Amino acid sequence: MRFSALLRRLIIWKTRNLSNQQFILILSLVIGILSGLAAVLLKNTVHYTFYWISRGFQFERENFLFLALPLVGILLSVLFVKFIVKKDIAHGVSRILYAISKQNGVLERHHTYTSMIGSTLTVAFGGSVGLEAPIVLTGSAIGSNLGKLFRLNHKSLIILIGCGAAGAIAGIFKSPIAAVVFAIEVLMIDLTLSSLIPLLIAAVTGATVAFFLSGKSVLFMFTLTDPFLLKHIPYYLILGVFTGFVSVYFTRMTLSIEKQFKKIKRWYNKILIGGILLGVLIFVFPSLFGEGYEILQEVLNGQDKDLINQGLFYGLKDQTWFLLLIMALILFFKAIATSATNGGGGVGGIFAPSLFMGGIAGLLAAKVLNLFPGIQVSETNFALVGMAGVMSGVMHAPLTGIFLIAEITGGYELLTPLIITATISYLTIKSFEPHSIYAKRLAERGELLTHHKDKAMLSLMHIDKLLERNFQTIHVDATLGDFVKVVPKSQRNVFPVVDDENNFYGIIFINDIRNIIFNRDQYDTTYIRDLMYMPDPTVDPGESMEEVARKFSETENYNLPVIKNGKYLGFVSRANVFSKYRELLKDFSED
């Protein structure tokens, strides 16, 4: 009761003393602090959990613990989700996009902590996924729930979700610029002055909290020793195409394997298959264990042979041809390991896997190029730029890839090759996959909010909110005389024809029968079933508004009947759809 009273007082004070924009700026600061704290907490929780479970064990060659730990982690994650949370918390970024598009920006309260716990159990035990998507979901849920608490409107909720995501990314990577770009590019937060400033505040605050609590070191400590040479531009173009195809492979393989896991009915079978498959892959290729950032750091330090310093192939590490083969196999099996982790029930994202695959792809490309006489490119630079290439392709976010890699490595000297490779990678995958791995499922269902204004506004509209039920129905067995009695009760010129169970048979358009409606001789001999017709097209309540708009565009109809399983529900009108569209467009265009 005390909290409710305090909240009411705060809302009243806010209404009297602050504009909505001013209050959002304050909330963005608070969200940045909370998201930054959550990011630091998650990183440390995973680190110390792994330290606790690995005490007394030496993770060296042929350690059979690799076979057991991933299975245990997935099992604990599934038990936590199934019996404690009792709701799905996987695919964090996709869940945010769905909330923005179809749930008016509302994320359930449990998302502020459940994905952190689930991902800790998964990654600390070796799950081959990243922590970024769970922490982005956490930050976005913090923003959404603070917005709901203060009863903010839909547009404000979307901005606060973006603030939470930006604060979380900035906190986990210490990269505020990339965090803001991520919110705009991946979460489709509209780029206006009213949204940009809160995003900047949240991102800078999240990064500051992370710097304060965990020091000034960035994710990858990297000192540029090989400068960028203009003559190497063609090789970076080749790297862009290569990382683009790696992105296509990763996207399709991940979605394909997860789809196969969904066909497995029993949850414990998913755990066994996913855990055992992951354990075997990590046993053979230990570098697939966890996020893989330590391996990437070694690659950037020129210690690429550490890729096989552990595992079955230790004795062959000095063979150049074998190292190339191992890198290609790691590149191939990383996507499978990530899919096995998520498909089996683990909780994690594809941020870290895409960075890992990008680093390995860049290193592999450089080593292959250097086999040709007269070519000598920097392997560490290629590994670094390759990260941006795969991230750009997988997420369809070239700017995020460019600025993230530049910030987390301090490698702004490589901005030109980063731009070249990330752009080419994005253009390459765009030819095969029109949507990112996050958005593909939503796009297939027409539930994706995009920067395309028309599609964005239509995706925010719902048929059930536009349904008009003030149409007088007429029974299918009625006569013209019965119909004449119904006409005065209606303000519409269209009459749906139904039976006792509300099954839809067609419509009567009053203009079509105007020539006989006053002919009393036909009142008892003319039946409605002889006058009605089945309109084409009709609308299902589950259809997207983009599809409804297409049906209006292709016909001259002003009203379309909404039918579910043969039952009449009402009509959706062209005028009402257009009016709602203009209302949303005006709301989102106000700065």
NUGUMAR-342770 format. One line per field, with one value per residue (C-alpha): residue in three letters; x, z, y. Coordinates in steps of 0.02 Angstrom, whole numbers, plus 32768, in hexadecimal, padded with zeros to 4 digits. Each point is the difference from the previous one (the first is absolute). Layout:
<sites>
r <- (ala_...)
xx <- (X_...)
zz <- (Z_...)
yy <- (Y_...)
</sites>
This chain:
<sites>
r <- (met_arg_phe_ser_ala_leu_leu_arg_arg_leu_ile_ile_trp_lys_thr_arg_asn_leu_ser_asn_gln_gln_phe_ile_leu_ile_leu_ser_leu_val_ile_gly_ile_leu_ser_gly_leu_ala_ala_val_leu_leu_lys_asn_thr_val_his_tyr_thr_phe_tyr_trp_ile_ser_arg_gly_phe_gln_phe_glu_arg_glu_asn_phe_leu_phe_leu_ala_leu_pro_leu_val_gly_ile_leu_leu_ser_val_leu_phe_val_lys_phe_ile_val_lys_lys_asp_ile_ala_his_gly_val_ser_arg_ile_leu_tyr_ala_ile_ser_lys_gln_asn_gly_val_leu_glu_arg_his_his_thr_tyr_thr_ser_met_ile_gly_ser_thr_leu_thr_val_ala_phe_gly_gly_ser_val_gly_leu_glu_ala_pro_ile_val_leu_thr_gly_ser_ala_ile_gly_ser_asn_leu_gly_lys_leu_phe_arg_leu_asn_his_lys_ser_leu_ile_ile_leu_ile_gly_cys_gly_ala_ala_gly_ala_ile_ala_gly_ile_phe_lys_ser_pro_ile_ala_ala_val_val_phe_ala_ile_glu_val_leu_met_ile_asp_leu_thr_leu_ser_ser_leu_ile_pro_leu_leu_ile_ala_ala_val_thr_gly_ala_thr_val_ala_phe_phe_leu_ser_gly_lys_ser_val_leu_phe_met_phe_thr_leu_thr_asp_pro_phe_leu_leu_lys_his_ile_pro_tyr_tyr_leu_ile_leu_gly_val_phe_thr_gly_phe_val_ser_val_tyr_phe_thr_arg_met_thr_leu_ser_ile_glu_lys_gln_phe_lys_lys_ile_lys_arg_trp_tyr_asn_lys_ile_leu_ile_gly_gly_ile_leu_leu_gly_val_leu_ile_phe_val_phe_pro_ser_leu_phe_gly_glu_gly_tyr_glu_ile_leu_gln_glu_val_leu_asn_gly_gln_asp_lys_asp_leu_ile_asn_gln_gly_leu_phe_tyr_gly_leu_lys_asp_gln_thr_trp_phe_leu_leu_leu_ile_met_ala_leu_ile_leu_phe_phe_lys_ala_ile_ala_thr_ser_ala_thr_asn_gly_gly_gly_gly_val_gly_gly_ile_phe_ala_pro_ser_leu_phe_met_gly_gly_ile_ala_gly_leu_leu_ala_ala_lys_val_leu_asn_leu_phe_pro_gly_ile_gln_val_ser_glu_thr_asn_phe_ala_leu_val_gly_met_ala_gly_val_met_ser_gly_val_met_his_ala_pro_leu_thr_gly_ile_phe_leu_ile_ala_glu_ile_thr_gly_gly_tyr_glu_leu_leu_thr_pro_leu_ile_ile_thr_ala_thr_ile_ser_tyr_leu_thr_ile_lys_ser_phe_glu_pro_his_ser_ile_tyr_ala_lys_arg_leu_ala_glu_arg_gly_glu_leu_leu_thr_his_his_lys_asp_lys_ala_met_leu_ser_leu_met_his_ile_asp_lys_leu_leu_glu_arg_asn_phe_gln_thr_ile_his_val_asp_ala_thr_leu_gly_asp_phe_val_lys_val_val_pro_lys_ser_gln_arg_asn_val_phe_pro_val_val_asp_asp_glu_asn_asn_phe_tyr_gly_ile_ile_phe_ile_asn_asp_ile_arg_asn_ile_ile_phe_asn_arg_asp_gln_tyr_asp_thr_thr_tyr_ile_arg_asp_leu_met_tyr_met_pro_asp_pro_thr_val_asp_pro_gly_glu_ser_met_glu_glu_val_ala_arg_lys_phe_ser_glu_thr_glu_asn_tyr_asn_leu_pro_val_ile_lys_asn_gly_lys_tyr_leu_gly_phe_val_ser_arg_ala_asn_val_phe_ser_lys_tyr_arg_glu_leu_leu_lys_asp_phe_ser_glu_asp)
xx <- (8000_808C_8056_7F5D_7FE3_80B3_7FF0_7F5F_8054_8094_7F90_7F9E_80A3_8044_7F61_8004_80BA_804C_7FD9_7FF9_80A7_8056_7FC1_803F_80AD_8000_7FC5_8084_8085_7FB3_7FF0_80B5_803A_7F95_802D_80BA_7FF6_7FA5_8085_808F_7FA2_7FE1_80B4_8041_7F7D_8030_80BA_7FF4_7F84_807A_808E_7F9D_7FD0_80AE_8065_8073_7FF0_8083_7FAF_8089_800E_7F78_7FA7_7F62_7FB0_7FD9_7F85_7F9E_7FFC_7F99_7F7B_7FF5_7FF2_7F74_7FA6_8007_7FC6_7F6B_7FCE_8008_7F96_7F84_7FDE_8029_7FE4_7F7F_800F_8072_8094_8068_802B_800C_8011_7F75_7F92_8022_7FD5_7F5E_7FD4_801E_7F9A_7F71_7FF9_8004_80AF_7FCF_807F_7FD3_8050_805A_806D_805E_805B_7FD0_806A_8097_7FED_7FDC_8095_8074_7FD4_8016_80A1_805F_7FEE_8042_7F67_8041_7F99_8011_7FC2_7FD3_7F4E_7FCD_8046_7FAF_7F5A_8020_8026_7F6B_7F8D_803F_7FD4_7F56_7FCD_8037_7F99_7F69_8017_7FF1_7F74_805E_7FBA_8031_8081_8056_8004_8059_8084_801C_8013_8087_8052_8005_804E_807F_802F_8016_806C_8068_8015_8035_8074_802B_7FD0_7F7D_8002_7FE4_7F77_7F9E_8019_7FC4_7F5E_7FDF_803B_7FC9_7F6E_7FBE_7FF2_7FCD_808F_7FBA_8045_7F83_8040_80BA_8026_7FB7_805E_80A3_7FE3_7FD9_8094_807F_7FBC_8006_80B3_8034_7FB9_8060_80A2_7FEA_7FE0_8075_8089_802F_8030_7F95_7FC9_8099_80A6_804A_8094_8005_80AA_7FD7_7FBB_7F77_8046_7F9A_8043_7FA8_7F52_7FDD_8027_7F86_7F7D_8021_7FF2_7F58_7FBB_8046_7FB8_7F5B_7FF7_8035_7F6E_7F88_803E_7FF3_7F50_7FBA_8057_7FCA_7F4A_7FFC_8046_7F90_7F6B_8032_800C_7F4F_7FC1_803E_7F68_804C_8065_807A_802B_802C_8074_8056_8017_8037_8070_8055_801B_8048_806C_804B_8024_8055_8063_8043_8010_8017_8000_7F42_7FEC_7F9C_8002_80AC_8041_80A0_802A_7FDF_8075_8088_7FDF_8013_80A2_8042_7FF1_7F90_804C_7FA4_7F66_803F_806A_7F76_7FA9_8026_806D_8082_8090_7FDA_7FFA_80A0_7FBE_7FC5_7F8A_7FB3_7FE8_7FA0_7F94_7FDD_7FCD_7F89_7FB5_7FED_7FAA_7F8A_7FDA_7FEB_7F55_7FCF_803E_7F9D_7F63_8015_800D_7F63_7FA0_8023_7FB6_8093_7FEE_8074_8016_805F_8065_8099_7FF4_7FFB_8099_805A_7FD9_8031_80A9_8023_7FC1_8071_8097_7FDD_7FED_80A4_8060_7FBD_8029_80AF_801F_8001_80A7_800D_7F6F_8020_7F6B_7FF1_7FB0_7FCF_7FB3_7F9E_7FC3_7FC6_7FAA_7FB4_7FA1_7FAA_7FDD_7FA3_7FA6_7FC9_7FBE_7FAA_7FAA_7FE9_8051_809F_800E_7FF2_808A_8070_7FF3_7FFA_80A4_8051_7FCD_8020_80AE_8032_801F_7FBF_8099_7FAC_7F5E_8012_8014_7F79_7F88_8030_7FF1_7F62_7FA7_802F_7FCF_7F57_7FE1_8033_7F89_7F76_7FF8_7FD8_7FAA_7F94_7FF2_8079_8006_7FA1_7F76_7FEA_7F7A_7F9E_800B_7FB8_7F68_7FF1_8026_809E_800F_8079_8042_7F8C_7F7A_7F6D_802D_802C_7F59_7F9F_805C_7FC6_7F4A_7F95_7F61_7FA7_8017_7FB9_7F6E_7F57_7F69_7F74_7FC3_7F50_7FFF_7F77_7FD7_8028_7F4D_7FAF_7F92_8007_7F73_8069_8091_7F96_7FDB_80BB_8035_7FBD_8067_80A4_806A_8067_7FDA_804F_7FA8_805D_7F9B_8011_7FA4_7FD2_80B4_8047_804A_8024_7FA7_801D_7FC3_7F70_8031_7F66_8028_7FF7_7F49_7FC1_7F93_7F99_8008_7F5B_7FA6_7F8D_7FCB_80AD_800F_7FC6_803F_80B1_8082_80A1_8065_7FCF_803A_80A0_80AE_80A6_8077_80B2_8074_7FDA_8074_803B_801D_80AE_8039_807C_7FC3_807C_7F9F_7F5B_8042_8034_7F4F_7FB6_807F_7FD6_7F43_7F86_7FAE_7FE3_7FDA_8045_7FA9_8068_7FE1_804C_7FE3_7F67_7FB5_7FD4_805B_7FE6_804A_80A0_7FED_8078_7FD6_8020_80A6_8039_7FCB_8060_8096_8004_7FED_8095_8069_7FE0_802A_80A5_8032_7FF0_80AB)
zz <- (8000_802C_7F59_7FA1_805A_7FE0_7F49_7FEE_804F_7F8B_7F67_8037_8020_7F57_7FA7_8052_7FF4_7F6F_7F4A_7FBC_7FA6_809E_8062_7F7A_800D_80BC_7FE7_7F7B_8080_807F_7F7D_7FCA_80B4_801C_7F57_801B_80AD_7FB6_7F79_807C_8075_7F75_7FC4_80B1_802B_7F69_8025_80B6_7FDE_7F84_807C_8087_7F96_7FB5_80A1_800B_7F47_7F7D_7F59_7F97_7F79_7FF0_80A0_800C_806A_7F5B_7FDC_80A0_8028_7F6A_8020_80B7_7FD1_7F83_807D_8088_7F86_7FC7_80B2_8030_7F6B_8006_80BA_8045_7F77_7FA3_7F69_7F68_8015_7F68_7F69_8062_7F70_7F9C_809B_800C_7F49_8019_8099_7F9D_7F6B_8051_80BB_8003_8049_8098_8040_8094_80A7_8013_7F69_8070_8052_7FB9_7F62_806A_806D_7F6B_7F9C_8096_8013_7F45_7FDB_80A2_7FDE_7F4F_7F96_7F5A_7FFF_8038_8093_7F99_7FCB_80B3_8045_7F75_802D_80B6_7FDC_7F8B_8082_8081_7F8A_7FD2_80B4_803C_7F74_8031_80B6_7FD5_7F82_7F6B_7F51_7F79_7FAB_80A7_802A_7F5C_8025_80AF_7FBA_7F8D_8095_805F_7F6D_7FE2_80B8_8006_7F62_803A_80AA_7FC1_7F75_8044_7F55_800A_7F48_7FC5_8083_7FBA_7F4E_8035_8046_7F5F_7F85_8051_8070_7F7E_807C_7F99_7FE5_803D_8078_8086_7FF8_7FDE_809B_807C_7FA6_800F_80B9_8025_7F9B_804D_80AE_7FE7_7FC0_8090_8080_7FAD_7FFC_80B6_803D_7F92_7FC9_7F5C_7FA3_7F68_7FC4_7F91_802C_7F56_7FC7_7F47_7FBD_7F48_7FB0_7F7E_7F4F_7F6C_7F93_8073_7FD7_7F81_8087_8079_7F75_7FF3_80BD_7FF9_7F83_8064_80A6_7FA6_7FCD_80AF_803F_7F89_803B_80B8_7FED_7F9D_8063_80A6_7FCE_7FAC_8096_807C_7F92_800B_80BD_8006_7FB0_8098_8071_80A7_8056_8050_7F55_7FC6_8096_7FDF_7F46_8012_8097_7FBB_7F54_804D_8078_7F73_7F96_8092_802B_7F4E_7FEB_80AE_7FB6_7FEA_80BE_803C_7FAE_7FB2_8028_8050_7F60_7F9A_8071_7FE1_7F44_8007_805F_7F73_8063_7F81_8027_80A7_7F9C_800D_809E_8054_7FC0_7F95_7F7D_806F_7FAF_7F54_8031_7FA1_7F5A_7F9A_7F92_8098_8059_7F68_8001_80BB_7FEA_7F73_806C_8095_7F8E_7FC4_80AA_8061_7FB0_802E_80B3_8013_7FB8_806F_8099_7FD9_7FB5_8097_8073_802C_800F_7F9C_7F67_7F5D_8021_8042_7F80_7F70_8045_801A_7F51_7FB8_8056_7FC5_7F50_7FF5_803E_7F88_7F6C_802A_800F_7F5A_7FA9_8047_7FAC_7F58_7FC9_8010_807B_80B5_8064_80BD_804F_809F_7F9E_7F95_809C_8048_7F62_7FE6_80A4_7FBC_7F5C_804C_8081_7F77_7F97_8086_8052_7F61_8062_7FAA_806A_80A1_7FC5_7FCC_809E_8079_7FC0_7FF9_80B3_8056_7FB6_7FF4_7F48_7FAF_7F90_7FA4_7FE4_7F43_7FEE_8084_7F97_7F5F_8046_8067_7F6D_7F82_807C_801C_7F45_7FE4_807F_7FCF_7F57_8056_80A3_7FFD_80BF_808F_806B_8086_7F8D_7F87_8064_8025_7F4C_7FC2_806F_7FD2_80B3_7FE4_8023_7F83_7FCE_7F69_803C_7FAA_803D_80AD_8019_7FBA_8072_8097_7FCC_8034_7FAE_80A6_802B_7F57_7FFB_7FE1_8041_7FDF_7F65_800B_7FD6_7FA1_800C_7F6A_7FFE_800A_7F79_7FAD_8074_8098_7FB6_7FE8_80BC_8028_7F8D_806D_8093_7FA2_7FD6_7F85_7F4F_8012_805A_802D_7FE8_808B_804C_80B4_8028_7FB2_7F6B_7F75_7F58_7FA6_7FFD_7FBD_7FB4_8006_7F5C_7FA7_8032_7FFE_7F69_805F_80B4_7FF2_7F9D_8083_7F8B_8013_80BE_8025_7F62_7FF4_8077_803F_7FC6_7F4E_8013_8063_7FBA_804C_8005_7FC4_805A_80B7_8094_8085_80AC_8004_7F61_8006_7FDC_7F70_7FAE_8025_7FB3_7F66_7FEF_800A_7F7F_7F85_800D_8000_80A0_808D_807F_8012_806B_808A_800A_8079_7FE0_7F99_808A_7FE3_8074_7FB1_7F7B_7FEB_7F9C_7F8E_8054_80B0_7FCE_7FAB_8096_807A_7F8C_7FFE_80BD_801C_7F7E_8052_80AC_7FC7_7F97_808C_8040)
yy <- (8000_8078_7FDF_801D_80A4_8038_7FD1_8064_8096_7FEF_7FF4_809B_805F_7FCA_8037_80AB_8026_7F9F_7FEB_7F4F_801B_803D_7F6B_7F88_804E_7FE0_7F4D_7FE2_802B_7F88_7F77_8019_7FE8_7F64_7FB4_8020_7FB0_7F6A_7FEB_8004_7F8B_7F82_8000_7FE5_7F7E_7F97_8015_7FCC_7F74_7FB4_801A_7FA6_7F6A_7FED_8006_7F6A_7FDA_8024_8029_7FB8_7F7D_7F7D_8033_7F99_8087_8055_7F74_8018_80BA_803D_7F7B_8034_80B8_7FE3_7F8F_8085_8087_7F98_7FD3_80B8_8036_7F6F_7FF4_80AC_8080_7F96_8073_8004_8076_7FCD_806E_80A3_807C_7FAE_800A_80BB_801A_7FA1_8068_80A0_7FC6_7FA1_8021_80BE_7FFD_7F99_7F81_7F93_802B_7F5A_802B_807B_7F6E_7F54_8009_8030_7F65_7F8E_803E_7FF2_7F48_7FE4_805F_7FDE_7F45_8012_802B_803F_809F_80B4_8068_8098_7FD3_7FD2_80A2_8065_7FAF_8029_80B7_8011_7FB0_807E_808E_7FB6_7FE1_80AC_804B_7F97_802F_80B8_7FE0_8047_7FF5_7F83_806E_8024_7F47_7FDA_8085_7FBA_7F50_8045_8057_7F5C_7FA6_808B_8006_7F43_7FF7_8094_7FAE_7F55_8040_80AF_8044_808B_8030_7F4D_7FED_8093_7FC2_7F52_8047_8060_7F7B_7F5D_8032_807B_8090_8098_807B_80A5_8081_7FCA_7F4D_801E_8067_7F80_7F75_8061_8022_7F4A_7FC0_8076_7FDD_7F43_8008_8074_7F87_7F71_8065_8031_7F4F_7F9B_8076_8051_7F62_7FD7_7F54_7FE3_8050_8022_8068_8027_7FCF_7FEA_809F_7FFD_8009_803E_7F74_7F83_8044_7F73_7F80_8051_7FFA_7F45_7FF2_805A_7F82_7F6E_803C_8021_7F49_7FCA_806A_7FAA_7F56_802F_8047_7F6E_7F78_804A_8013_7F56_7FA0_805C_7FD4_7F48_800D_8047_7F60_7F9D_7FF4_7FCB_8086_7F87_7FB9_80AF_8013_7F5A_801C_80B5_7FE1_7F66_804D_809D_7F9D_7F98_809A_8058_7F64_7FF9_80BD_804E_80B0_7FED_8005_8097_80AA_7FE9_80AE_7FBE_7FA3_809D_8062_7F7F_800B_80BD_7FE9_7F93_7F5E_7FAA_7F55_8007_7FCF_7F4D_800C_7F9F_7F66_7F69_8054_8052_7FA2_8047_80B7_802C_7FBE_8097_7F9D_7FAD_80A6_8040_7F64_8011_80B7_7FCF_7F76_8074_807D_7F78_7FB2_80A3_801C_7F4E_8016_80A1_7FAF_7F66_8071_8065_7F6F_7F92_8083_806F_80BD_806E_806C_8004_809F_7FA3_7F71_807C_805B_7F5A_7FC2_80A8_7FFC_7F4E_8028_8099_7F9E_7F71_8078_8057_7F5D_7FC1_80A6_7FFC_7F59_805A_8048_80BC_8012_8028_803E_8019_7F67_805C_8090_7F85_7FA5_80A5_803C_7F53_8014_809A_7FA5_7F6C_806A_8077_7F70_7F99_8095_8066_808C_8040_809D_7F9C_7F8B_8090_8068_7F6D_7FB7_80AB_8027_7F5A_7FF4_80B5_7FDD_809F_8000_7F70_8060_7FFD_7F42_7FE8_8066_7FA6_7F50_801E_8052_7F79_7F78_8051_8013_7F4B_7FB3_8079_7FA9_7F5C_8031_809F_7FFF_7FEA_7F63_8061_803C_7F6D_7FA3_809F_803B_7F5A_801E_80B8_8034_8065_80BA_804F_80AB_7FF7_807A_7FAD_7F52_803F_8056_7F6C_7F87_8065_7FF0_7F6D_7FC2_7FE4_80B8_8037_7F86_8052_7FA0_807E_7FA4_7FB8_7F47_7FA5_7F47_7F93_7FBB_80AC_804A_80A9_8036_7FD3_8061_809D_7FFF_7FFA_808E_8091_7FC0_800E_8096_7F98_7FCA_7F54_7F70_7F5E_7F60_7F7F_7F6B_7FD9_7FCE_809F_7FA4_807B_7FE5_80A5_80B3_8066_80A8_806D_8059_7F58_7FE5_80B2_7FD8_7F7C_8038_8061_7F7A_7FB4_7F73_7FB3_8010_7F4E_7FA9_8044_7FB8_804C_7F6B_802D_80B4_7FED_7FE7_7FCA_8094_7FEB_8012_7FE2_801C_7F88_8050_7FB3_805A_808E_80AF_8008_7F72_8057_80A1_7F9D_7FBB_80AE_803C_7F75_8015_8090_7FC3_807B_7F77_7F4F_7F7C_7FB1_7F44_7F83_7F47_802B_806D_80B6_807A_80AA_8072_8060_80A0_805C_80A6_7FBE_7FB1_80A1_8069_7F92_8001_80BE_8006_7F8C_8058_80A8_7FBA_7FB4_8096_807F_8033)
</sites>
